[in-house]
Each structure stands twice: as structure tokens, then as C-alpha cells.
């Protein structure tokens, strides 16, 4: 479709813009409805009564068990995953090793 936009009036351009925006929104809504329908069919095929039930059934993340404990404050622990807590960093800088805090 070749349209010479330079030959159109401002009102014609605004009308095209308005109709285009509506068509785009309608297209996106249809695509979202199709995706929801497909996901619902997959959920039902997997034995769920609805898509909401499938989403609610996602297993919760398990918290990692602590591997290291502060020698003086047993409430301070670290699983060994993620960023090292300050008390571990300080101890390592002081020459201790992680094995000194192993549970």
C-alpha cells in the first residue's frame, strides 16, 4: 500500500493515525485473547480445571539451608549462595576460612 502522506491534509493524517491506533489496539487484544485461550487449553490438558489453578499451583521456591553460622551469634547464617554477608567478608579479610564457619 503506497500512500503519499505529503499530499494529505492534516485532518486526513490525523484520521489515519486514529484509525491505525484503533486497529493496532484491536490486533493486540485479539492476540492476547488467543494466547489466553491456548494457555487455558494447555492447562486443561495437563489436568487443571483452569489457567488460574495452574498458575496457583506453581511450587514455592525453597529456601536454601544454611551452610555457615556466625560463631558468636547463631542467628546469623549464610547458605553459601549469593552475596557474602558482611560478617563473612570481615572474617575472610581477617584471615579466617569458610570452613571455620561451616555448620
Secondary structure, DSSP 8 states (H G I E B T S, - for coil): ----GGGS-HHHHHHHHHHHHHHHHHHHHHHHHHHHHHHHHHHHHTT-SSHHHHHHT----------EE-SS-TT-EE-S-SS--HHHHHHHHTT--GGGGB-
